[in-house]
Amino acid sequence: MKKRVFIIVLDSCGIGAAPDAALFNDRDCDTLKRISHSPMFRGDNMIKMGLGNIDGVDYLPKVSDPIAAYGKMMEKSAGKDTTTGHWEISGIISPTPMPTFPDGFPSEIIEEFSRLTGRKILCNKPYSGTDVIRDYGKLHEKTGALIVYTSADSVFQIAAHEKVVPIETLYEYCRIARKLLRGKYAVGRVIARPFIGEYPNYTRTSNRHDFSLEPPSDTMLDAITNQGMTVWAVGKISDIFAGRGVTEKTLTRSNEDGMKKAVEALKRDFEGLCFINLVDFDMLYGHRQDVDGYASAFAAFDEWLPSFLSGMKREDILIITADHGCDPGDSHTNHTREYVPLIVYGEKVVPRNLGIRKTFADVAASVTKYLGVCYECPGESFID
């Protein structure tokens, strides 16, 4: 029978400060613990899988007979951003952090970007995505100037009203920025941030698009694809890997849409990997410091989970994890350096404690081993 692995990344759902969190200016961060105290939190099905049995998770019930293998993973890369986390899950450890620009991008970059696009530039400093369109959206509509901003992460973000800058034009501006941002300016992602509405009631749309750096070496996606198998990217996964190693992609508009597309993939006949990212946890709730919203999103995922498990075939394996933390109740709106959960489920999986893994790359080592794909990476397989 065909072997399939499904990885679901609960974007930013960390489970406690990593040992080196202080080096990343993080203290007292625990995304899952924070949301577990919300009245909106529900996690019965994840708890049945062993979420509360993970070492250090002392705020959720433990079960005597978990139905999945469980553990947690440390990040070995020098970062706590989306690209770095997903790359490490897929076998690449990044020894140096991607560049950030706490004072905005240098004038030579902004001036050249303005010249290449033919538009003036507004903002050029770290900003909240919702605040920046509130504060600069009216001037943007009046002048047509692009809103460029960054964050604590390695990102170059371009916000524009859809009636001022058509979507495809905005994407082309992002491609221009992606080519421009090289060397010491090579940010992890250039992000299109379109919005709609009238001042001051602007709303960001689901037409966001990420233009990532290409991974510096082969990932498990490349290895699986080179073996002639399917790599199905759901959500922003294809963007994160600049499309490399992806044979099929499905974009999503929300967590709900992502979960729906995951079930559709489950029903398809293929062999290989289906890699799914549920971004709302991070984008809508973590960065916006919305504890109850994050807890509600987790409850919705937990409620949906049995419908996915019931459709799995005998040879299927499901891995649930995260790429970093984004504690919605700590002192800042940035990502947090945390352990991430590791839940492994399938008919062939023996429920047991997988312990504390030394790198996210253990996922890549395990997935490729299970699929019978030759791939060397820094991870250690937890597949017997």
C-alpha positions in Angstrom: 0.0 0.0 0.0 1.0 3.6 -0.6 2.6 5.4 2.3 1.5 8.9 3.1 2.6 11.4 5.8 0.5 14.4 6.7 2.2 17.2 8.7 0.0 19.8 10.2 1.8 22.9 11.5 -0.2 24.8 14.1 1.6 28.1 13.2 3.2 29.5 16.4 1.7 27.1 18.9 4.7 26.8 21.2 4.6 24.9 24.5 7.0 26.7 26.8 10.2 28.7 26.8 13.2 27.0 25.2 16.4 26.8 27.3 17.9 29.6 25.2 14.8 31.8 25.2 16.6 34.7 27.0 19.1 35.0 24.1 16.0 35.9 22.0 14.7 38.4 24.5 11.9 36.0 25.6 11.0 35.3 29.2 7.9 33.7 30.7 6.6 32.6 27.3 4.3 29.6 26.9 1.8 29.9 24.1 -0.2 26.8 24.9 -0.3 27.4 28.7 -1.5 31.0 28.1 -4.4 30.0 25.9 -5.3 26.9 28.1 -6.4 29.4 30.8 -8.9 31.0 28.5 -12.6 30.1 29.0 -12.7 29.6 25.2 -10.0 26.8 25.3 -11.0 23.2 24.4 -8.5 20.4 23.7 -10.1 17.1 24.6 -9.0 15.3 21.4 -5.4 16.6 21.5 -5.3 15.6 25.2 -6.4 12.1 24.2 -3.4 12.0 21.8 -1.1 12.8 24.7 -0.7 16.6 24.6 -0.9 16.8 28.4 1.6 13.9 28.8 4.4 15.9 27.1 7.3 16.6 29.5 6.7 20.0 31.2 3.0 20.4 30.2 1.7 20.3 33.8 -1.4 22.5 33.1 -3.4 20.0 31.0 -4.7 16.6 32.1 -2.6 13.5 31.5 -4.2 10.3 30.1 -3.1 6.8 31.0 -3.6 5.5 27.5 -2.7 8.1 24.9 -3.6 7.2 21.4 -0.5 8.8 19.8 3.2 9.1 20.3 4.1 12.5 21.9 7.0 14.7 22.8 8.5 18.1 22.2 11.2 19.6 20.1 13.9 22.3 20.5 14.9 24.6 17.7 18.6 24.4 16.8 18.6 27.2 14.3 19.5 30.7 15.2 16.0 32.1 14.8 12.4 32.0 15.7 10.6 32.9 12.5 8.4 31.1 10.1 10.9 30.4 7.4 13.7 29.2 9.8 11.2 26.9 11.7 9.8 25.3 8.6 13.2 24.8 7.0 14.4 23.1 10.1 11.3 20.8 10.2 12.3 20.0 6.7 16.0 19.2 7.4 17.9 22.5 7.3 19.5 24.1 10.4 20.2 27.8 9.9 23.4 28.7 11.9 23.0 32.4 11.5 19.8 34.5 11.9 18.2 36.1 9.0 18.7 39.9 9.0 16.2 42.2 10.7 15.8 45.9 10.4 14.6 47.5 13.7 15.3 51.0 12.4 13.8 50.3 9.0 15.5 49.5 5.7 18.6 51.6 4.6 18.0 54.5 2.2 19.8 52.8 -0.6 17.3 49.9 -0.6 14.2 52.1 -0.3 15.4 54.6 -3.0 16.2 51.8 -5.4 12.9 50.0 -4.7 11.0 53.3 -5.3 12.9 53.8 -8.6 12.1 50.3 -9.8 8.4 50.5 -8.9 7.9 54.1 -9.9 6.1 54.8 -6.6 7.1 56.7 -3.4 7.4 54.8 -0.1 5.6 55.4 3.2 6.5 54.3 6.7 9.7 52.1 6.4 9.9 51.0 10.1 8.7 48.2 12.3 4.9 48.3 12.6 1.8 46.2 13.4 0.1 45.1 10.2 -3.3 46.4 11.3 -1.9 49.7 12.8 0.2 50.5 9.7 -2.8 50.6 7.3 -4.8 52.6 9.8 -2.0 55.2 10.2 -0.9 55.3 6.5 -3.8 53.9 4.5 -5.5 57.3 3.9 -2.2 58.9 2.6 -1.6 55.8 0.5 -5.0 56.1 -1.2 -4.4 59.8 -1.9 -0.8 59.5 -3.3 -0.5 55.9 -4.5 2.7 55.5 -2.4 3.4 52.0 -1.2 3.4 51.2 2.6 6.6 49.4 3.4 7.2 48.1 6.9 8.9 45.4 8.8 8.7 43.7 12.2 10.9 41.9 14.7 11.1 39.1 12.1 13.2 39.1 8.9 10.5 40.5 6.6 9.9 43.2 4.0 6.2 43.8 3.9 4.3 45.9 1.3 0.8 47.0 2.1 -1.5 48.4 -0.6 -5.2 49.0 -1.1 -6.6 46.6 -3.8 -8.3 49.5 -5.6 -5.1 51.5 -5.7 -2.7 48.7 -6.5 -4.1 45.6 -8.3 -3.2 42.3 -6.7 -1.0 41.1 -9.6 0.8 44.5 -9.6 1.5 44.2 -5.9 2.9 40.7 -6.4 5.2 42.1 -9.1 6.4 44.7 -6.7 7.2 41.9 -4.3 9.2 40.1 -6.9 11.2 43.3 -7.5 11.9 43.5 -3.8 12.8 39.9 -3.6 15.5 40.3 -6.3 16.7 43.5 -4.7 17.1 42.1 -1.2 20.2 40.0 -1.5 23.4 39.5 0.5 23.3 41.3 3.9 19.7 42.5 3.1 18.4 39.0 2.3 15.3 38.9 4.4 13.5 35.6 4.9 10.3 36.8 3.3 8.9 39.6 1.2 5.2 39.7 1.9 2.3 41.2 0.0 -0.2 42.7 2.4 -3.3 43.8 0.4 -6.2 45.5 2.1 -9.7 46.8 1.3 -12.3 49.1 2.9 -12.6 52.8 3.6 -10.6 54.9 6.1 -10.5 54.2 9.0 -12.1 50.8 8.7 -9.6 49.0 6.6 -9.4 45.2 6.5 -6.5 43.0 5.3 -7.6 40.4 2.7 -6.7 36.8 2.2 -4.7 37.7 -0.9 -1.5 37.8 1.2 1.4 36.2 -0.6 4.9 35.4 0.7 8.0 35.5 -1.5 10.6 33.5 0.4 14.3 32.9 0.0 15.1 29.6 -1.6 16.5 27.1 0.9 20.3 27.0 0.7 20.3 23.2 0.2 18.0 20.3 -0.4 15.1 19.8 2.0 13.0 16.7 2.6 10.6 18.2 0.0 13.3 18.0 -2.7 14.3 14.5 -1.6 10.7 13.2 -1.7 10.0 14.8 -5.0 13.2 13.5 -6.5 12.0 10.0 -5.5 9.0 10.5 -7.8 6.5 11.0 -4.9 4.0 13.8 -4.3 4.7 16.8 -2.1 1.4 18.5 -1.6 1.7 22.0 0.0 -1.4 23.4 1.7 -1.6 27.0 2.9 1.6 29.1 2.8 4.0 26.1 2.6 4.8 26.5 -1.0 5.6 30.2 -0.4 7.9 29.3 2.5 10.0 27.1 0.3 9.8 29.4 -2.8 7.9 26.5 -4.5 10.9 24.2 -4.5 10.3 20.5 -4.0 6.5 21.1 -4.3 4.6 19.0 -6.8 1.1 20.3 -6.0 -0.1 23.3 -4.0 -3.4 24.4 -2.5 -3.8 28.0 -1.2 -6.0 28.6 1.8 -7.9 31.6 3.2 -8.2 30.7 6.8 -7.7 27.9 9.3 -11.1 26.6 8.5 -10.3 26.5 4.8 -7.0 24.8 5.5 -8.7 22.1 7.5 -11.2 21.6 4.8 -8.4 21.3 2.2 -6.6 18.8 4.4 -9.6 16.5 4.4 -9.8 16.9 0.6 -6.1 15.8 0.3 -6.8 12.9 2.6 -9.3 11.6 0.1 -6.9 11.8 -2.8 -4.8 8.9 -4.1 -1.1 9.8 -3.7 2.1 8.6 -2.2 4.4 11.0 -0.3 3.9 14.1 1.9 1.1 16.5 2.5 2.5 19.5 4.4 -0.2 21.8 5.9 0.2 25.2 7.6 -2.7 26.7 9.7 -1.6 30.4 9.8 -4.5 32.0 11.7 -3.1 31.1 15.1 -0.1 33.3 14.4 -1.4 36.0 12.1 -4.8 36.7 13.6 -4.3 35.9 17.3 -0.6 35.5 18.4 0.7 38.8 17.0 -2.5 40.6 18.0 -2.2 39.5 21.6 -5.7 37.9 21.4 -5.6 35.1 24.0 -9.3 34.2 23.7 -9.2 34.3 19.9 -6.2 32.0 19.9 -7.9 29.6 22.4 -11.1 29.6 20.2 -9.0 28.7 17.1 -7.3 25.9 19.0 -10.8 24.6 20.1 -12.0 24.7 16.5 -9.0 22.6 15.4 -9.5 20.2 18.2 -13.1 19.7 17.4 -12.3 19.1 13.7 -9.5 16.7 14.4 -11.6 13.4 14.7 -13.0 14.0 11.2 -9.5 13.9 9.9 -8.3 10.9 12.0 -11.4 8.8 10.9 -10.4 9.2 7.2 -6.8 8.1 7.6 -5.7 4.8 6.0 -3.7 2.0 7.5 -0.4 3.3 6.1 -1.0 7.0 6.9 0.9 8.9 9.6 -0.1 12.3 11.0 2.4 14.6 12.6 1.1 17.7 14.5 3.7 20.3 15.4 4.5 24.0 15.3 7.3 26.2 13.9 7.9 28.6 16.8 5.8 30.3 19.6 3.9 33.6 19.6 2.6 33.9 23.2 -0.5 36.2 22.9 -0.2 37.2 26.6 3.4 38.1 27.0 5.0 41.6 26.9 5.4 41.9 23.1 3.7 41.0 19.9 6.6 39.1 18.3 7.4 35.4 17.9 8.7 33.6 21.0 11.5 31.1 21.3 9.7 28.0 22.5 9.6 24.2 22.4 7.1 22.9 19.9 4.7 19.9 20.4 5.3 16.7 18.6 2.3 14.4 18.2 2.6 11.4 15.9 -0.6 9.4 15.1 -1.4 6.4 12.9 -2.6 2.8 12.9 1.0 1.7 12.9 2.3 4.2 15.5 2.9 2.8 19.0 1.9 5.4 21.6 4.9 6.3 23.6 6.9 9.3 25.0 9.3 10.5 22.3 10.9 12.8 24.9 12.6 16.0 24.1 14.0 16.1 20.6 17.2 18.2 20.0 16.1 19.6 16.7 13.0 20.1 14.6 14.9 18.2 11.9 14.0 15.0 13.6 10.7 15.3 11.6 12.6 15.3 8.3 14.7 12.3 9.3 11.6 10.4 10.3 9.4 11.3 7.4 12.0 10.4 4.8 12.8 7.1 6.6 9.2 6.1 6.7 8.7 6.9 3.0 11.9 5.0 2.1 13.5 8.1 0.7 17.3 8.6 1.0 18.0 11.9 2.7 20.8 12.9 5.0 20.1 15.7 7.5 21.1 16.7 11.1 17.9 15.1 12.6 17.5 11.8 14.3 14.5 9.6 13.2 11.9 8.6 15.8 10.6 6.0 13.4 11.7 2.5 14.4 
